Amino acid sequence: MKKAFIVVNAYTASAHELNQPRRIRDELSKLGVETEIVRNSPALVQREGDFCVYLDKDKYMARLLERRLRLFNRAEAIELCDDKLLTYLALGDLPQPETVPSLLCYTENAAPSEALLESAEALGYPLVVKECFGSLGRQVYLARDRGELLALSARLLHKPHLYQKFIAESAGQDLRVIVIGGKAVAAMKRTAAADFRSNAELGGKGEAVVPDGRAAALAEEAAKRLHLDYCGVDLLCGKDGYLVCEVNSNAFFGTLETVTNINVAALYARHIYNEIYKNDI
């Protein structure tokens, strides 16, 4: 019997977040794989299965599970995508917004480094400030002047974060490209009317698009460099072309499936099946 399990975060209570594992489970079941959704737990290191679809960001448990099982995505890929600075570094020379890393601070009652503030200001106002760890756009901010930059830098002083050039041409919109098994399989344009962030969870609206060759190639190369089986690559459209904004190893596909009528869950399930069972369908 073919068996597998899907891991979700130990504490999640969001019905929205549980849609994804349920969709993947159902599509794997259609292929004859008995699949169970389980919450992350230390006990999982003893769980039997042919593979694990890992939809958590707990890098430690991912590493432990990967000692015994093939993970989708792999532990290293999840870790690289979860930390936005590691993503930026791993993507190397791919076009990305100009980025300044924060300086890690371990000292209580410290003030933001003047040298860091000057480097961030060189990007120009407004500028984007991002926590390295976050999702759904909630840990992304906009500094419009020195006062807002100071306030954000002080607030995030003891958290890893980064500063990025604001791409005015793409304000409130981006292109989300889903890549599975190295191929761009679906895309949507996300647009927000009242926010510089385009996340659907923050009110952005999705519109089905067919990515042009440049967008598809850039998304595919980003996925390749991060060793991802599945991901959502968010592209900004700057004055000189596309830029990789972020890469999400567990990108939600509910909105994209709705607007494109593409069964992303089925495509992902088939990729996993082929990787594990070598096309034995």
C-alpha positions in Angstrom: 0.0 0.0 0.0 1.3 3.5 -0.9 1.2 5.7 2.2 2.3 9.3 3.0 1.5 12.1 5.4 1.2 15.9 5.1 2.6 18.0 8.0 1.0 21.2 9.1 2.1 23.6 11.9 1.4 22.3 15.4 -0.6 25.3 16.3 -2.4 26.5 13.2 -6.1 27.1 13.6 -6.8 28.8 10.3 -9.3 27.1 7.9 -7.6 29.0 5.1 -4.3 27.4 5.8 -5.8 24.0 6.1 -7.3 24.2 2.6 -3.9 23.5 1.0 -3.1 20.2 2.7 -6.7 19.0 2.2 -6.5 19.7 -1.5 -3.1 17.9 -1.8 -4.4 15.0 0.2 -7.4 14.5 -2.0 -5.3 14.6 -5.2 -2.8 12.1 -3.8 -5.7 9.8 -2.8 -6.9 9.9 -6.4 -3.5 8.5 -7.4 -3.8 5.7 -4.9 -1.7 7.1 -2.1 -3.3 6.8 1.4 -2.5 10.3 2.8 -3.1 11.7 6.3 -2.8 15.3 7.5 -1.0 15.5 10.8 0.2 18.3 13.0 3.9 18.7 13.6 5.2 16.7 16.6 8.4 15.1 17.8 6.6 11.8 17.5 6.6 12.1 13.7 10.3 11.1 13.5 9.0 7.5 14.0 6.1 7.7 11.6 6.1 5.4 8.6 5.4 6.5 5.1 6.8 6.6 1.6 7.2 10.4 1.7 6.1 13.5 3.6 4.6 16.8 2.2 6.0 19.3 4.6 3.8 22.4 4.9 5.3 23.8 8.0 8.3 26.2 8.4 9.8 24.4 11.4 13.3 23.8 10.0 14.4 21.6 12.9 11.7 19.1 12.6 12.2 19.1 8.8 15.8 18.2 9.3 14.9 15.4 11.6 12.2 13.9 9.4 14.5 14.1 6.3 16.9 11.6 7.9 14.3 9.0 7.1 11.9 10.3 4.4 11.9 12.3 1.2 10.3 15.7 2.0 8.5 17.9 -0.4 9.9 20.5 -0.2 13.4 19.5 1.1 14.4 20.9 4.4 17.2 23.1 3.0 14.9 24.6 0.5 12.3 25.4 3.2 15.0 27.0 5.3 16.3 29.2 2.4 12.8 30.4 1.6 11.7 31.1 5.1 14.6 33.6 5.7 14.2 36.4 3.2 17.9 37.4 3.5 19.0 33.8 2.8 16.7 33.8 -0.2 18.2 37.0 -1.5 21.7 35.6 -1.1 20.9 32.2 -2.6 19.4 33.8 -5.7 22.7 35.5 -6.3 22.9 37.5 -9.6 19.2 37.1 -10.5 17.5 40.5 -10.8 16.2 41.5 -7.4 15.4 44.8 -5.7 18.5 46.5 -4.3 18.8 45.2 -0.7 20.6 46.3 2.5 20.7 43.7 5.3 20.1 44.8 8.9 22.9 44.4 11.4 22.1 41.9 14.1 21.9 43.4 17.6 22.3 41.5 20.8 22.6 44.6 23.1 19.7 45.8 25.2 18.8 49.5 25.0 20.9 50.0 21.9 19.9 52.5 19.1 19.9 51.7 15.4 23.3 52.1 13.8 23.8 55.4 12.0 25.9 53.6 9.3 23.0 51.2 8.7 20.5 54.0 8.5 22.6 55.9 6.0 22.9 52.7 3.8 19.2 52.2 3.9 18.5 55.8 3.1 20.7 55.5 0.0 18.0 53.3 -1.5 15.7 56.4 -1.5 12.3 57.1 0.0 9.9 55.5 0.2 11.8 52.2 1.0 10.6 48.8 2.0 11.4 47.3 5.4 11.0 43.5 5.8 11.4 41.2 8.7 13.3 38.2 7.5 10.7 35.8 8.9 7.1 36.4 8.1 4.3 35.5 5.7 1.2 36.9 4.0 2.8 40.3 3.8 2.2 41.0 7.5 5.8 41.7 8.3 6.5 44.1 5.4 6.4 47.8 6.0 7.0 51.1 4.1 9.2 53.9 5.4 8.3 57.2 3.7 10.8 59.4 5.5 13.6 59.5 8.1 11.1 59.5 11.0 9.4 56.3 9.8 12.7 54.7 9.1 14.0 55.4 12.6 10.8 54.1 14.2 10.8 50.9 12.2 14.6 50.3 12.7 14.2 50.8 16.5 11.2 48.5 16.6 13.0 45.7 14.6 16.4 46.3 16.2 16.5 42.8 17.8 14.9 41.0 14.9 16.6 40.0 11.6 15.3 42.3 8.9 16.3 44.0 5.6 15.8 47.2 3.7 14.8 47.1 0.0 14.4 49.6 -2.8 10.8 50.4 -3.5 9.9 49.5 -7.1 7.4 52.3 -7.8 6.4 50.8 -11.2 5.0 47.7 -9.4 3.4 49.4 -6.4 0.4 47.4 -5.2 0.9 44.7 -7.8 3.0 41.7 -8.7 3.0 38.5 -10.6 2.7 35.2 -8.7 4.1 32.3 -10.7 3.7 28.7 -9.5 6.6 26.4 -10.3 6.3 22.7 -10.0 9.1 20.3 -10.9 11.1 23.0 -12.5 8.3 24.3 -14.7 6.1 27.4 -14.5 2.6 25.9 -14.5 0.3 28.8 -13.5 0.3 32.5 -12.8 -1.9 35.3 -11.7 -1.5 39.1 -11.4 -2.2 40.3 -7.9 -3.4 43.9 -7.5 -4.2 45.9 -4.3 -6.1 49.1 -4.6 -5.1 50.7 -1.3 -1.9 49.0 -0.2 1.7 48.7 -1.6 1.5 45.0 -0.8 -0.5 42.8 -3.2 -1.1 39.8 -1.0 -4.6 38.3 -1.4 -4.8 37.9 2.4 -4.4 41.7 2.7 -7.1 42.5 0.2 -5.3 42.0 -3.1 -7.3 40.7 -6.1 -6.1 37.9 -8.4 -6.4 37.9 -12.2 -5.4 34.9 -14.3 -2.5 35.6 -16.7 -0.2 33.5 -18.9 3.4 34.5 -17.9 5.6 35.5 -20.8 8.8 33.7 -21.5 10.9 36.1 -19.5 8.7 35.8 -16.4 8.5 32.0 -16.6 12.2 31.6 -17.1 13.1 33.8 -14.2 10.6 32.0 -11.9 12.0 28.6 -13.0 15.6 29.7 -12.4 14.7 31.0 -8.9 13.1 27.6 -8.1 16.1 25.8 -9.4 18.6 27.8 -7.4 16.6 27.1 -4.2 16.2 23.4 -5.0 12.4 23.6 -4.8 9.9 20.9 -6.0 7.0 23.4 -5.5 7.0 27.2 -4.9 5.3 30.5 -5.7 7.7 33.1 -7.1 6.6 36.7 -6.7 7.9 38.9 -9.5 7.8 42.7 -9.6 7.8 44.6 -12.9 10.5 47.3 -12.8 11.4 49.8 -15.4 14.1 47.4 -16.8 12.1 44.2 -16.5 11.1 41.6 -13.9 12.6 41.4 -10.4 12.3 38.5 -8.0 10.6 39.9 -4.9 10.1 36.7 -2.8 9.9 33.0 -3.1 7.5 31.0 -1.0 8.1 27.3 -0.6 4.5 26.7 0.7 2.7 29.3 -1.4 -1.1 29.1 -1.0 -2.8 28.3 -4.2 -6.5 28.6 -3.3 -7.0 32.0 -5.0 -4.9 31.0 -8.0 -6.8 27.8 -8.6 -10.1 29.8 -8.4 -9.0 32.6 -10.9 -7.1 30.3 -13.3 -9.2 27.1 -13.2 -5.8 25.2 -13.1 -5.7 22.3 -10.6 -2.4 23.2 -8.9 -2.9 20.5 -6.3 -3.3 17.8 -8.9 -0.1 19.0 -10.7 1.8 18.9 -7.5 0.5 15.5 -6.5 1.4 14.1 -9.8 4.9 15.5 -9.6 5.4 14.0 -6.1 4.0 10.6 -7.3 6.3 10.5 -10.3 9.3 11.4 -8.1 8.6 8.6 -5.6 7.0 5.9 -7.7 8.7 6.6 -11.0 5.5 7.0 -13.1 4.0 3.7 -11.8 0.4 4.8 -12.3 
